[in-house]
């Protein structure tokens, strides 16, 4: 059994309250890593195509405000 399988087995044995504690921790870790990736990619120009696409769609009137103004 490799480490991942050991971790999976241990998680499956957790009582519900401890499972949800791990799930919350894992979600926060995933979000932090995502933010770090964005922070690295943006200055490197890897997101420029997304900004260009958004500006183009906005100029064509294809973008709506969110949330919509009431």
N, C-alpha and C positions, 0 to 999 in steps of 0.2 A: 504494500500500500504506500503510495507516495504522499507527500505532505498535504497536497490539496485534498486528496481522498480522506486523510485523517481529519483535516479541518471540517470537511463536509459532514463526516460521521459525528464529530463532536457537536457541531451546530444542530444536527438532527436530534441529538439527545438533550438539548437545552429545554428547560421549562419555558412556556410562552413569554413570560416577562423578560427573561434573559435573552431569548431569541430577538425580541423587539428592540432591546437595548443594542445588540450587535447590529441589527438591521439599520437602526438610526445612525450608529457610528459609521457603518460602511457607506451609507448614503452621503454623510457629511464628508468622508474621505474622498469619495468619488467626485463630489462637487468641487472640493478644494483642488484636486488634481486637474479637473477640467479647467478651472479658473487659471491655474498655473500654465496650462497648455495654451490657452488664449493669450495670456500675458507674454508668452514666448513667441507665438505665431504672429501676433499683430505687428510688433515693431519689425519683424522680419519680412513683412509684406505678404504673408501667406493668406491674409484675409482681404487683400485689396480687391480681388475679383468680386467678393460679396458686397463690398461697399460700392463698387462701380455698378453692379447689378441693381442694388437698391436705389442709387441715384438715377439710373436710367428708368426704372419702373416708376419712380416718383415723378420724374419729368413727363412721363406718359400718362400720368393720372391713375396709375394702377395701384397706388398705395393709399390705404385708409388709415386714419388715426386710430390708435387703440390705447385706452378704451375710447369709444366714440364720445364726442361731446354731446351733451343733452341740452 
